[in-house]
Amino acid sequence: MCDLSTKVWRKSSYSTAGGDCVEVNADVDGRVGVRDSKDPAGGALLFERSEIAAWLASIKAGRFTP
């Protein structure tokens, strides 16, 4: 388990003031961390860079549109 409290997290500039956002950290022991901005002390999901790349490619290809 890695200590996420010392990591620098980023939130999108498109985020609203309401705080319903996700934050990312691109360097969590070589992985990408994603967490809920409302609960920074809570858990985070950790993904391999290849998983994030595949997910973004799927979004760009329109695979998640209704």
Secondary structure, 3 states (H helix, E strand, C coil): CCCCCCCCCEECCCCCCCCCCEEEEEEECCEEEEEECCCCCCCEEEECHHHHHHHHHHHHCCCCCC
